[in-house]
Amino acid sequence: MKMQIQKGASLAMAAVLMSTALAVAQSSPPAPPANAPAQKSVQQDPGERKFRANCGRCHGAPEQLTPRIAGTVLRHMRVRATLSAQDEKDILRYLAP
């Protein structure tokens, strides 16, 4: 009987700890990925917003790209990510100003 009470108390304590951990995890904002670019300003430009929405799922923004290399990469990724011509131009301006 005493053993059953201890098991019940252990299970109850585990449930409380798990629910507390879940509440804490849900209340804190997620940490940015390690390869995420530094935030430039509070309001993002259209190219940055489109990059995050379309490219950021798989890639972090590179720190420096020449316009030539960025253009080549974007031409290849435009088909894979189904980017519009305007999206491509905006993202290119963001990656290689």
Sequence and secondary structure as in RCSB ss.txt:
>XXXX:A:sequence
MKMQIQKGASLAMAAVLMSTALAVAQSSPPAPPANAPAQKSVQQDPGERKFRANCGRCHGAPEQLTPRIAGTVLR
HMRVRATLSAQDEKDILRYLAP
>XXXX:A:secstr
 HHHHHHHHHHHHHHHHHHHHHHHHHHS     TT      SS  HHHHHIIIIITTT    S   HHHHHHHHH
HHHHHHT  HHHHHHHHHHH  
